[in-house]
Amino acid sequence: MRTVRDRIRHTLMFEAIALFFVATVGAWVTGHSMAALGTLGVLFSLLAMAWNFVFNWLFDLWDRKYRGMAPRGAGIRVVHAVLFEAFLIIVGIFVTAWWLSISYLDALLLDLGFSAFFLVYAYVFNWSYDIVFPVPRGDRGEVAP
């Protein structure tokens, strides 16, 4: 298991690097300023963290009531991920359109681009993080408590 300190480092590094890419590459692709895209990135980060907390709490309540907290297989995990992302995309369209003063269609396209970026970025970042900062192991190769 990773320590709390390691998890904080992971989160801060993930967000800082993502914000750098969103601000710089986003500004280059869209023609908006780095400040505008950077601020939008921070807004999305805060929104995603808050939604992650609320959504998972609501999902657990639903799961306890209707499924009895049965083990979550691939199907329920797909439903969980799709519902989580769908909310972020829908809310993101309105936030992006408002913040950048663009049409809803342009905001949808930009949000889909953000989603595609974060799908690839999360995969690459987490894999790289595990290589650079491997999970600590005990003397016999087991995962440390």
N, C-alpha and C positions, 0 to 999 in steps of 0.2 A: 504494500500500500504506500501511496505517496503521503508525505507529511503535509500539514496545513501550509507551512511555509512554501513548500514546493508547488502546491496547488495555487497559491497566491501568485507565485512567480509565473506559473503557466498562464494563468488568466491575464495578468498584466502584459506579459509578452505577446500573447495572442491578440489582445485588443490593440496594443500599441502598433504592432506590425500591420494588422488589418487596417487601422486608421491611416497609417502612412500610405498604404496602397490605395485605399478608397479616396483619400484626398488628392494624391498626385496623379494616379492613373485616371481616376474619375474626372478630375479637372481637365486633363488632357483630352479624354474621350468626349466629354460633354460640352467643353468650352466655358463651364462655370468656374468660378474662382476656387482655389484650394481651400480657402476659409469657408466658403459655402458648402463644399463637399465634405470637408473635415467636420464641420458642425453637424451636418446631416448624418455623418457616420457616428458621431457621439450620440445624437438623438436615437438612431437605430440601435446602438449598443445598449443604451439605457432601456429602450422599449423592449428589446429582446430579453434582457435580464429580468425585467419586471414581469413580462409575459411568461417567461420560463417558470418563475416562481408560482404565479397564479394558475397557469395552465396545468402544471404538474399536480398542484394541490387539487384542482377541480377534477382532473383526470383520475387521481387516486380516489376521490370521493365517489365518482361514477363507478370506478372499477370495484370498489368495496360493496356498493349497493347492488350492482347488476351482475357482477362476475365473481363476487366473493374473494377478490384479490388472487384469483387463480394465476398460475404461472403465465407470463406474457410471452407468447410465441411470436413468430415472424409476422403473422397477420395483424395482431393487435399493435405491434410495434410500428408497422407501416401506417396503420390508421392514426396512431399517436403522432408520428412525424408529419404526415400530410396535414392533419388538423392544425398542428403547431405552426407549420410554415404557411398554410393558407391564411391564417389570421394575420401573420406578419406581412404577407404580401398585400392583403386587402387594406390593412391600416397603413402600410407603407406607401401605397398609391396616393392616399390623401395627404399624408405628411410630406411626401416628396413633391407632389404637385403644388402644395401650399408653399413649402420652403423655397423651392427653385422657381416658382411662378411659371410652371410648364403645364401642358395639357395632361389629362388623366391617362391618355394613351402613351405619351412620352414617359410619364411617371411609371406606368405599368412595365414598359420596356426596360427602364432603368432598374426597377425593382427586380425584374427577372434576371437582369445582368448581375445585380448584387447577389441574388440567390445562387446563381451559377458560380460566381466567384467564391462565395463562402463555402459552397459544397466542396470545391477543389481545394481551396485554401485550408479548410479544417482538416482535410485528409492529409495534405502535405505537411502542414504545421505539426499535427499530432504525431505523425510518423517521425518527422525530424526531431521533435522534442524528445521522443522516447530514445532516439539514438544518442543525442547530445546529453540528455539527463536520464539515464536508465533508471528503472524502478529499483530501489535498494533491495538487496537480497540478503538473507541470513547466511550463516556459515554453511548450511547444508543445501543451499540453493532455493530454499523456500522464500516466499514473499514475506518480508518483515512486517510485523504488526503495526 
